[in-house]
Amino acid sequence: MPMKQDELEQLIRQAFPDAAIEIRDLAGDGDHYAAHVVSSAFKGKSRVQQHQMVYSALKGQMGDVLHALALTTGVPQD
């Protein structure tokens, strides 16, 4: 069963409460999303570390319920 967009956002929000999150369903199938996540938790982290943090927040759903996630991350601009 595909993951709903609001479920994906909720998992990310639980890990990064301050985050600005934008999610798009790329194929309309609930299986292929693009997410842009901006959080102060990413400060001082490499892009790879930021992405690993988001994947960790998905609690093992990536590759199972969620097939594909095009991910971009960043820190808030002051």
N, C-alpha and C positions, 0 to 999 in steps of 0.2 A: 504494500500500500504506500503510495507517495506521501511525502511530508507536506503538510499545509504551510503556506507562507508565514502565517502567524505563529505556528509552532517553531519554525526556524528562528524567527525574530525573538520569541520568548526565550529560547535556549541561549542565544547570544546576549540578550538583555540580562539574564540571570548572572552571567559571568562578568558583564561589563555594564553596570547600572547607569553609568554616565554617558554611555555611547550614543552617538548619532548613527542610526542604522537605516540604510536604504537597501531594499531587496526587490529584485525583479525576477519574475518567472520567465525564463528565456524561451521555453518551448510550449508553455501552456499546459504542461503535463504534471506539474508538481514534483518533477524529478530533476530539473535542470534550472538552477538559480544563479543569479549574479548578486553578490552582496558587497556593499561598501560600508565598512565599519570604522568609525573614528572614535578613539577613546584615549583618555589620559593614561590608561594602564599600559599603553604601547610606548610611552616615552622612554627613550634610551634603548629600545629593543630594535634588533634588525628586522627587516621585512619578513624574513623567514621565521623568526621568533614570534612576530605578531601573528602570522598565519597559523603557526602551530598553536598559539593560544586560542584562536578562534576554533580551530579544529578540535581542540581539547574540550571546549565549551559545548560542542555538539554531542558529546558523550557517546561516541561510538556509532553515531547514526550515519556518518559519512561512509559511502561505499555500500551501505546496507539500505536503509530507508531513503536516504538522499544520494542520488547517483552522481550528480556533478554540481560543483559550486565554483564559479568564477569569483575569486575573492580579491578585493583591494582593501587595504587598511591604511590608517594614518593617525596622527596625533592632532588634537585641536590646535588651531592657530590662535595665538594670543592677540 
